[in-house]
Amino acid sequence: MKKIKTLILLGMFPIFSLAKAFDCHSWPMNMAEVWMKNAGIVNIQSLDESKTKITLLASEKKKNGLYTQIFHFIFYDKKGRSYEVITKNEASDDECSMSSVNSYLVSKSDINY
């Protein structure tokens, strides 16, 4: 009986270990757009933000309530081009912009139909 209880608790362990991720994508997303504009990659006005895909790849809790967050963004412009960007920044439970944002262009592609 004790083994069954232990197995049930171990099976539930991943549920207990899941921390609720807070929504802090706007700061790195906006900074990635500005970075692409300043680098001459895209004109911000040509982006279709309604099509932007956002994925939180990692959120690691650090000291003093800070988190290192890694996001993957796929931006689309009105001409069918896509821009994949990975960002890294520090955030807290209270503030998304605890650090600058490092942006990395992964790919730029045209969609040809």
C-alpha positions as CSV (number, residue, x, y, z in Angstrom):
1,M,0.0,0.0,0.0
2,K,2.9,2.4,0.8
3,K,4.4,1.7,-2.6
4,I,1.1,2.7,-4.3
5,K,0.9,5.9,-2.4
6,T,4.5,6.7,-3.3
7,L,3.9,6.0,-7.0
8,I,0.8,8.2,-7.0
9,L,2.8,11.1,-5.4
10,L,5.7,10.7,-7.8
11,G,3.2,10.7,-10.7
12,M,1.8,14.0,-9.4
13,F,5.2,15.6,-8.8
14,P,5.4,17.3,-12.2
15,I,2.1,19.0,-11.5
16,F,3.4,20.4,-8.2
17,S,6.6,21.6,-9.8
18,L,5.0,23.6,-12.6
19,A,5.2,27.3,-11.8
20,K,2.8,29.7,-13.4
21,A,4.7,31.6,-16.0
22,F,3.8,35.3,-16.0
23,D,3.1,37.1,-19.3
24,C,6.1,39.3,-20.0
25,H,6.5,39.1,-23.8
26,S,5.7,42.7,-24.7
27,W,9.0,44.2,-23.6
28,P,11.3,41.8,-25.5
29,M,8.9,41.8,-28.5
30,N,8.9,45.6,-28.7
31,M,12.7,45.7,-28.3
32,A,13.2,43.0,-31.0
33,E,11.1,45.1,-33.4
34,V,13.1,48.2,-32.7
35,W,16.4,46.2,-33.0
36,M,15.3,44.9,-36.5
37,K,14.3,48.5,-37.5
38,N,17.6,49.9,-36.4
39,A,19.6,47.1,-38.1
40,G,17.8,47.8,-41.4
41,I,16.1,44.4,-41.4
42,V,12.5,45.6,-41.5
43,N,10.3,48.7,-41.2
44,I,8.1,48.3,-38.1
45,Q,5.1,49.8,-39.9
46,S,5.2,47.0,-42.4
47,L,4.8,44.3,-39.7
48,D,1.4,42.6,-39.2
49,E,1.4,42.3,-35.4
50,S,-1.8,40.2,-35.4
51,K,0.1,37.4,-37.0
52,T,3.1,37.4,-34.6
53,K,3.8,34.1,-33.0
54,I,5.2,34.1,-29.5
55,T,6.8,31.2,-27.6
56,L,8.4,31.3,-24.2
57,L,11.3,28.9,-24.6
58,A,12.7,29.2,-21.1
59,S,12.2,31.1,-17.8
60,E,14.8,30.5,-15.2
61,K,14.4,31.9,-11.7
62,K,17.5,33.6,-10.5
63,K,18.5,35.5,-7.2
64,N,16.5,38.4,-5.9
65,G,13.3,37.4,-7.7
66,L,14.7,37.9,-11.2
67,Y,14.0,35.5,-14.1
68,T,16.1,35.0,-17.2
69,Q,13.6,34.7,-20.1
70,I,14.2,33.4,-23.6
71,F,11.5,34.1,-26.2
72,H,11.1,32.9,-29.8
73,F,9.1,35.4,-32.0
74,I,8.0,34.9,-35.6
75,F,7.1,38.3,-37.1
76,Y,5.3,38.6,-40.4
77,D,5.1,41.6,-42.6
78,K,2.3,42.6,-45.0
79,K,4.3,41.2,-48.0
80,G,4.5,37.7,-46.7
81,R,8.0,37.7,-45.3
82,S,8.7,36.2,-41.9
83,Y,11.4,37.1,-39.4
84,E,12.4,34.7,-36.6
85,V,14.0,36.3,-33.6
86,I,15.2,34.8,-30.3
87,T,15.4,37.2,-27.3
88,K,17.0,37.0,-23.9
89,N,16.3,39.4,-21.0
90,E,15.8,39.7,-17.3
91,A,12.3,40.1,-15.8
92,S,10.7,40.0,-12.3
93,D,7.2,39.4,-11.1
94,D,6.6,43.1,-11.0
95,E,8.6,44.4,-14.0
96,C,9.3,43.0,-17.4
97,S,12.1,45.4,-18.3
98,M,14.7,44.6,-15.6
99,S,17.5,44.5,-18.3
100,S,18.1,45.3,-21.9
101,V,17.0,42.7,-24.5
102,N,19.5,40.7,-26.5
103,S,18.0,39.9,-29.9
104,Y,19.2,37.3,-32.4
105,L,17.9,37.0,-35.9
106,V,17.4,33.3,-36.6
107,S,16.0,33.5,-40.1
108,K,14.4,35.8,-42.6
109,S,12.3,34.3,-45.4
110,D,9.9,35.0,-48.2
111,I,6.7,33.1,-48.6
112,N,6.1,32.5,-52.3
113,Y,2.7,31.2,-53.3
